């Protein structure tokens, strides 16, 4: 799938309920956990509001696939790549981000 891939994982800090988000260009290959979570990822933010601001920068009709555990286990699990703590946040959060993407006319597909 081309377009963009959105990855999410919980913030590690104790008592913090924020989520990390990284958006990477879609490719025809699996990315490693380190590729997704690295500090060198250019489109990486912490928190839902920061993710919304990042999505604001994408042009209309852009395709973004939000990668969840189901896709990770089917894809990465087959290649023995560990996806560690990558997962989707709560459904309340995913619905809010999906609604924001719809307002921006982005094609956000969530692996639920």
Backbone as numpy.savetxt, mean C-alpha at the origin, in Angstrom:
# Nx Ny Nz CAx CAy CAz Cx Cy Cz
0.74 -6.59 -13.43 -0.09 -5.41 -13.43 0.79 -4.17 -13.43
0.51 -3.26 -14.29 1.23 -1.99 -14.31 0.46 -0.99 -13.44
0.84 0.25 -13.46 0.25 1.23 -12.57 1.10 1.33 -11.32
0.45 1.30 -10.17 1.13 1.47 -8.90 0.70 0.40 -7.92
1.58 0.11 -6.97 1.28 -0.84 -5.90 1.39 -0.11 -4.57
0.35 -0.23 -3.76 0.32 0.39 -2.43 0.49 -0.71 -1.40
1.45 -0.52 -0.50 1.71 -1.47 0.58 1.49 -0.75 1.91
1.07 -1.49 2.92 0.84 -0.89 4.24 1.29 -1.86 5.33
1.72 -1.27 6.43 2.13 -2.05 7.60 2.07 -1.14 8.82
1.80 -1.74 10.01 1.66 -0.92 11.22 2.98 -0.29 11.64
2.87 0.88 12.23 4.04 1.58 12.77 4.57 0.78 13.96
5.87 0.66 14.07 6.48 -0.18 15.11 6.52 0.47 16.49
6.43 1.77 16.55 6.58 2.45 17.84 5.49 2.04 18.82
5.89 1.85 20.06 4.99 1.42 21.11 3.87 2.45 21.32
2.64 1.99 21.37 1.51 2.87 21.62 1.09 3.72 20.43
1.68 3.47 19.29 1.36 4.25 18.09 0.40 3.45 17.22
-0.71 4.08 16.82 -1.69 3.40 16.00 -1.58 3.76 14.52
-0.55 4.51 14.16 -0.38 4.92 12.77 0.06 3.75 11.90
-0.11 3.94 10.60 0.31 2.96 9.61 1.31 3.58 8.68
2.23 2.77 8.20 3.18 3.16 7.16 2.57 2.79 5.82
2.82 3.63 4.82 2.34 3.36 3.47 3.47 3.63 2.49
3.58 2.75 1.51 4.57 2.94 0.44 3.88 2.66 -0.89
4.10 3.53 -1.84 3.56 3.35 -3.19 4.75 3.19 -4.13
4.76 2.06 -4.83 5.85 1.74 -5.76 5.28 1.51 -7.16
6.08 1.76 -8.17 5.61 1.49 -9.53 5.29 0.00 -9.69
4.19 -0.28 -10.39 3.82 -1.66 -10.67 4.80 -2.27 -11.65
5.18 -3.48 -11.39 6.11 -4.19 -12.27 5.60 -5.61 -12.47
6.26 -6.33 -13.30 5.90 -7.73 -13.52 6.78 -8.67 -12.70
7.26 -8.18 -11.57 8.08 -9.03 -10.70 7.72 -8.75 -9.25
8.02 -9.72 -8.41 7.76 -9.57 -6.98 8.85 -8.69 -6.36
8.44 -7.81 -5.49 9.39 -6.98 -4.76 9.67 -7.65 -3.41
10.85 -7.43 -2.89 11.19 -7.98 -1.58 10.61 -7.09 -0.48
10.54 -7.64 0.72 10.07 -6.87 1.87 10.92 -5.62 2.05
12.25 -5.76 1.91 13.15 -4.62 2.08 12.93 -3.56 1.02
12.62 -3.97 -0.20 12.32 -3.01 -1.27 11.10 -2.17 -0.91
10.10 -2.82 -0.37 8.83 -2.15 -0.05 8.98 -1.21 1.14
9.72 -1.63 2.15 9.78 -0.87 3.41 11.02 0.00 3.57
11.90 -0.02 2.61 13.16 0.70 2.69 12.95 2.21 2.84
13.88 2.84 3.53 13.84 4.30 3.68 14.12 5.01 2.35
14.58 4.27 1.36 14.87 4.88 0.05 13.64 4.96 -0.85
12.52 4.37 -0.42 11.29 4.46 -1.21 10.86 5.92 -1.23
10.67 6.46 -2.42 10.35 7.88 -2.55 8.93 8.23 -2.13
7.99 7.34 -2.39 6.60 7.61 -2.07 6.20 6.80 -0.84
6.69 7.26 0.31 6.45 6.56 1.58 6.02 7.58 2.62
4.91 7.29 3.32 4.39 8.22 4.32 3.92 7.44 5.54
3.69 8.17 6.62 3.14 7.60 7.84 1.82 8.30 8.13
0.78 7.51 8.31 -0.53 8.04 8.69 -1.49 8.16 7.53
-2.76 8.02 7.85 -3.82 8.06 6.85 -3.94 9.41 6.15
-3.80 10.48 6.91 -3.91 11.82 6.30 -2.76 12.08 5.33
-1.57 11.61 5.67 -0.43 11.77 4.78 -0.62 10.93 3.51
-1.23 9.75 3.65 -1.51 8.93 2.47 -2.49 9.66 1.56
-3.51 10.27 2.13 -4.48 11.03 1.32 -3.78 12.17 0.58
-2.90 12.86 1.26 -2.16 13.95 0.61 -1.29 13.43 -0.53
-0.70 12.27 -0.33 0.12 11.65 -1.38 -0.76 11.27 -2.57
-1.91 10.68 -2.30 -2.82 10.30 -3.39 -3.31 11.52 -4.18
-3.40 12.66 -3.50 -3.81 13.90 -4.18 -2.88 14.26 -5.34
-1.67 13.78 -5.31 -0.67 14.14 -6.33 -0.76 13.27 -7.59
-1.56 12.20 -7.54 -1.68 11.31 -8.70 -2.69 11.87 -9.70
-2.43 11.67 -10.98 -3.40 12.12 -11.98 -4.66 11.24 -11.97
-5.77 11.80 -12.44 -7.02 11.05 -12.54 -6.81 9.77 -13.34
-7.59 8.77 -13.01 -7.62 7.48 -13.70 -6.37 6.64 -13.52
-5.51 7.02 -12.58 -4.31 6.21 -12.32 -4.75 4.92 -11.62
-4.12 3.80 -11.97 -4.43 2.50 -11.38 -3.50 2.23 -10.20
-4.11 1.96 -9.05 -3.34 1.66 -7.84 -3.91 0.38 -7.24
-3.05 -0.60 -6.99 -3.45 -1.86 -6.38 -2.93 -1.89 -4.95
-3.84 -1.94 -3.98 -3.46 -1.99 -2.57 -3.27 -3.45 -2.19
-2.04 -3.82 -1.96 -1.64 -5.20 -1.75 -1.99 -5.63 -0.32
-2.71 -6.74 -0.22 -3.09 -7.28 1.08 -2.47 -8.64 1.33
-2.78 -9.20 2.48 -2.18 -10.47 2.89 -2.54 -11.63 1.95
-3.76 -11.60 1.42 -4.18 -12.68 0.52 -3.26 -12.74 -0.70
-3.05 -11.59 -1.34 -2.18 -11.54 -2.52 -0.75 -11.88 -2.13
-0.30 -11.35 -1.00 1.06 -11.61 -0.55 1.30 -13.08 -0.29
0.35 -13.73 0.39 0.55 -15.14 0.69 0.50 -15.99 -0.57
-0.34 -15.61 -1.53 -0.41 -16.36 -2.78 0.81 -16.13 -3.66
1.34 -14.91 -3.66 2.45 -14.57 -4.54 3.80 -14.77 -3.87
4.01 -14.11 -2.75 5.29 -14.18 -2.07 5.48 -15.53 -1.39
4.39 -16.07 -0.85 4.48 -17.35 -0.16 4.98 -18.47 -1.06
4.62 -18.40 -2.34 5.05 -19.42 -3.29 6.53 -19.33 -3.60
7.10 -18.14 -3.42 8.52 -17.95 -3.74 9.39 -17.90 -2.48
8.81 -18.26 -1.35 9.51 -18.26 -0.06 9.99 -16.88 0.37
9.33 -15.83 -0.11 9.63 -14.47 0.34 8.69 -14.17 1.50
9.22 -13.75 2.62 8.40 -13.42 3.78 7.83 -12.02 3.65
6.52 -11.89 3.85 5.92 -10.56 3.80 5.78 -9.95 5.19
6.25 -10.65 6.20 6.35 -10.17 7.58 5.10 -9.44 8.04
5.16 -8.14 8.31 4.02 -7.42 8.87 3.23 -6.61 7.84
3.46 -6.85 6.54 2.69 -6.15 5.52 1.26 -6.67 5.54
0.30 -5.76 5.63 -1.11 -6.14 5.64 -1.96 -4.90 5.46
-3.25 -5.11 5.32 -4.18 -4.00 5.22 -4.56 -3.51 6.62
-4.78 -2.22 6.76 -5.31 -1.73 8.05 -6.78 -2.14 8.20
-7.43 -1.63 9.19 -8.83 -1.97 9.45 -9.72 -1.60 8.25
-10.87 -2.23 8.20 -11.80 -1.94 7.11 -12.28 -0.48 7.16
-12.36 0.10 8.34 -12.74 1.51 8.47 -11.72 2.38 7.71
-10.45 2.08 7.88 -9.39 2.83 7.21 -9.41 2.59 5.72
-9.52 1.32 5.30 -9.49 1.04 3.86 -10.68 1.67 3.16
-11.84 1.67 3.79 -13.02 2.31 3.19 -12.80 3.81 3.07
-12.25 4.44 4.09 -12.00 5.89 4.05 -11.01 6.25 2.94
-9.97 5.47 2.79 -8.98 5.73 1.74 -9.59 5.47 0.37
-10.40 4.41 0.25 -11.07 4.10 -1.02 -12.00 5.25 -1.41
-12.75 5.79 -0.47 -13.66 6.91 -0.75 -12.87 8.13 -1.20
-11.73 8.38 -0.57 -10.89 9.51 -0.96 -10.38 9.32 -2.39
-9.95 8.10 -2.70 -9.47 7.80 -4.05 -10.58 7.98 -5.09
-11.81 7.60 -4.74 -12.93 7.79 -5.65 -13.17 9.28 -5.93
-13.08 10.09 -4.89 -13.23 11.54 -5.07 -12.17 12.10 -6.02
-10.98 11.50 -5.97 -9.87 11.93 -6.83 -9.92 11.27 -8.21
-10.91 10.41 -8.41 -11.07 9.65 -9.66 -9.85 8.75 -9.93
-9.37 8.13 -8.86 -8.29 7.15 -8.97 -8.91 5.75 -8.96
-8.32 4.84 -9.66 -8.79 3.45 -9.72 -8.02 2.65 -8.67
-8.54 2.67 -7.44 -7.90 1.97 -6.33 -8.58 0.62 -6.14
-7.82 -0.45 -6.33 -8.30 -1.81 -6.11 -7.65 -2.32 -4.84
-8.47 -2.85 -3.94 -7.96 -3.34 -2.66 -8.07 -4.85 -2.63
-6.97 -5.51 -2.30 -6.96 -6.97 -2.16 -7.54 -7.33 -0.80
-8.86 -7.58 -0.76 -9.52 -7.85 0.51 -9.72 -9.32 0.72
